[in-house]
Amino acid sequence: MEFWTGLLQSILQTALSPTTAAFVLAAIGLNVHFGFTGLMNMGQAGFMLVGAYGFGVSVVLGAGFWTAMLIAILAAVLFALILGIPTLKLRGDYLAIVTISAAEIIRMVVKLAALQDVTGGPTGIPGQKYRHVFTELSPLPEGKTTILGLTYANTGVDDWWTRLVAWGLVAVFILITWALVRSPWGRVLKGIREDEDAVRSLGKSSFSYKLQALILGGVMGAFGGIVMALPAAMQPDSMGRPTTFNLWMIMLLGGAATIFGPLLGSILFFVIRLLLTSLAGEFVPASVLSAQQTEQLAWILIGISLILLVVFRPQGILGNKKELSFNV
C-alpha cells in the first residue's frame, strides 16, 4: 500500500513539474510548425537552447529579468529568420535535415572552449548565476506550502513560484494557439499544410506565412528552454537531438494539429516513463534488471508504444484523421 501511495504522489509530482511544463511549451511551438503549418522542423531543441542561453547569458552579463527575457525572445526570432529565410522553400526531409543541422550547430557553438567564459562551455551555466532575477519577482511569502499533498518551498530551487509561472505560460500559449488557429491567419496556415500551391494561386505569400509560423513556434520553444533551465542549470547537451525527438513523440502521442495534444502528450510521456521504471524497480529483481537496464527498458517500451500508435492511430489520442492532410 505504501508503494502505491508513493507512486501516486510521484505521478502528481511529475505531472506538475516545471520540466513537464517546459516540454509542453516547446511541443506547442512544434505543433504550430508541423501540426498547423506542415513544417518538418527537426530542430526545436535549438530554439529552446537559444532562448535559455539568451536569458542566462544576459543575466550573467548584468541584465535584469525583463531585459533578459526580451533578449531571449529576440534571439529566438533572429534564429528563426536566419534559419527560415534561406530554407523555407525546402519541403519534407530536406527541411528536416537543415533544421536538425542548424540546432546541432548552435549546440556545438555553445560548447566551444573559446566561449567558456560566456556560455560555460560543455558544463553550462549553474542556476545560481541567473535564477535570482526570477525568484526576486515572487510575491509568495517565505516558507513551504502543501497543495494536493505536495510540499515545496514557495520560492527557491524547487518551488511553487516556478510551477505557477510555468503552467501559467502553458495556459497562455494554449489560449493564443486556439485563438490564432480559429483566425483567418490560422486558416491560411492550414491551407499551406494541405495544399501550398492552392494558397499561392489565391495570392497569398506562403513563404511569409511559413516564416511567421516558424518565428511564433520558435519563440514558444524559447520559453520552454527558459522554463526548463530555471529549476536546475543550463547545459547544452540537455537540449540536443534527443530533446527534439522527445518533442515529436509528445506531439504525435497527444495528436498533431490539436490544441491540447501537446499538453496531454507531455504529461503522458513523463508519467508513463515513471510508471515503467517504478513498477520494474519494485517487481523485477535487481539480478534480472539493474536500475540502468530498467531505464533502457522503459525507453524501449515507449518506442514500441509509439510505433503501435502511429500504425493503429496515426492521428494521436486527441487527433482527427481529417487533419492529417500534409503537403510536406
Disulfide bonds with the S-S distance in Angstrom:
none
